[in-house]
Every structure is written in C-alpha cells, then in structure tokens.
Amino acid sequence: MSGFVYNFLITDIKHLERKHHILAGIIIPLIAFGNMVMMVLVSNKLIEKSILKTSSHNPWVIGVVFVIVFILPAVIDKVRVSIQSNRKAVLVR
C-alpha cells in the first residue's frame, strides 16, 4: 500500500521538474531500503535478547524485497501509461 501512495504522490505533484521526480525515485527507495534493514537488524537483536524461539532474518534480502514491492506500483503505472499512449498513437494513424 505504501508503494501505491508513494507513486500517487510522486506522479501527482505536477509542478516538480523531471529531475526532481528522478531524484525522488532514487532517494526515497534508498531510504526505504536503509530503514527496512535497520528495522530487521534491531528486531534480530531483540530476538537474540528475548526468550523467543524465532530465528533471525536476513536484513539484506528483506530490504531488497521491500524495495522491489515498494517501487513495483510505479513501474506498473509507467508501463500502463506507455501502453495507453501507444494505443492512442495507433488509433490516430
């Protein structure tokens, strides 16, 4: 859900220049990746210090999966817009 909200905010802000959209498309997923890795590292430390019988998780795999799912709505939207514009171009001919 956060990926859809992120995509909506980035595409809905029309007064930003293209370079700002590209910068936001790079920096925000990097921050999300770092945030997810830190959360997993902290939760792994809590698991180690507690009496829980849960195994530790790989923070890098979880971070990569989170970023992929985070940016997936933006990629889907770009593909959808590209297909729609190609259909319109074919119909105009």
C-alpha positions as CSV (number, residue, x, y, z in Angstrom):
1,M,0.0,0.0,0.0
2,S,2.8,2.4,0.8
3,G,4.2,1.9,-2.8
4,F,0.8,3.0,-4.2
5,V,0.7,6.1,-2.0
6,Y,4.3,6.9,-2.9
7,N,3.6,6.5,-6.6
8,F,0.5,8.7,-6.3
9,L,2.4,11.4,-4.5
10,I,5.3,11.4,-7.0
11,T,3.1,11.4,-10.1
12,D,0.5,13.9,-8.7
13,I,3.0,16.6,-7.9
14,K,3.0,18.3,-11.4
15,H,5.0,21.4,-10.5
16,L,8.2,19.5,-10.0
17,E,10.7,19.2,-12.8
18,R,11.6,15.8,-14.3
19,K,15.0,15.8,-12.4
20,H,13.1,16.1,-9.1
21,H,10.9,13.1,-10.0
22,I,14.0,11.1,-10.9
23,L,15.8,12.2,-7.7
24,A,12.8,11.2,-5.6
25,G,12.5,7.9,-7.4
26,I,16.1,7.1,-6.4
27,I,16.4,8.6,-2.9
28,I,13.1,7.5,-1.4
29,P,13.6,3.8,-2.2
30,L,17.2,4.0,-0.9
31,I,15.9,5.5,2.4
32,A,13.2,2.8,2.5
33,F,15.8,0.1,2.0
34,G,18.0,1.5,4.8
35,N,15.0,1.8,7.1
36,M,14.0,-1.8,6.5
37,V,17.5,-3.1,7.0
38,M,17.8,-1.2,10.3
39,M,14.4,-2.5,11.5
40,V,15.4,-6.1,10.8
41,L,18.7,-5.6,12.5
42,V,17.1,-4.2,15.6
43,S,14.4,-6.9,15.6
44,N,17.1,-9.6,15.3
45,K,18.9,-8.1,18.3
46,L,15.6,-8.1,20.2
47,I,15.1,-11.8,19.2
48,E,18.5,-12.7,20.5
49,K,17.9,-10.9,23.8
50,S,14.5,-12.4,24.4
51,I,13.4,-15.9,25.1
52,L,11.6,-16.3,21.8
53,K,12.4,-19.3,19.7
54,T,12.3,-17.4,16.4
55,S,15.2,-17.5,14.0
56,S,17.0,-14.3,12.9
57,H,16.2,-12.9,9.5
58,N,18.5,-11.7,6.7
59,P,18.1,-7.9,6.6
60,W,19.5,-7.6,3.1
61,V,17.0,-10.0,1.5
62,I,14.1,-8.4,3.3
63,G,15.3,-4.9,2.3
64,V,15.6,-5.8,-1.3
65,V,12.2,-7.5,-1.4
66,F,10.7,-4.4,0.4
67,V,12.2,-2.0,-2.1
68,I,11.0,-4.1,-5.1
69,V,7.5,-4.2,-3.7
70,F,7.8,-0.5,-2.9
71,I,8.7,0.6,-6.4
72,L,6.5,-2.0,-8.2
73,P,3.4,0.2,-8.4
74,A,5.4,3.0,-10.0
75,V,6.8,0.6,-12.6
76,I,3.3,-0.8,-13.3
77,D,2.0,2.7,-13.7
78,K,4.7,3.7,-16.1
79,V,4.0,0.6,-18.2
80,R,0.3,1.3,-18.1
81,V,0.8,4.9,-19.3
82,S,3.2,3.8,-22.0
83,I,0.7,1.2,-23.3
84,Q,-2.2,3.7,-23.3
85,S,-0.1,6.3,-25.2
86,N,0.9,3.7,-27.7
87,R,-2.7,2.7,-28.3
88,K,-3.7,6.4,-28.8
89,A,-0.8,6.8,-31.3
90,V,-2.0,3.7,-33.3
91,L,-5.6,5.0,-33.3
92,V,-4.6,8.4,-34.5
93,R,-2.8,6.9,-37.5
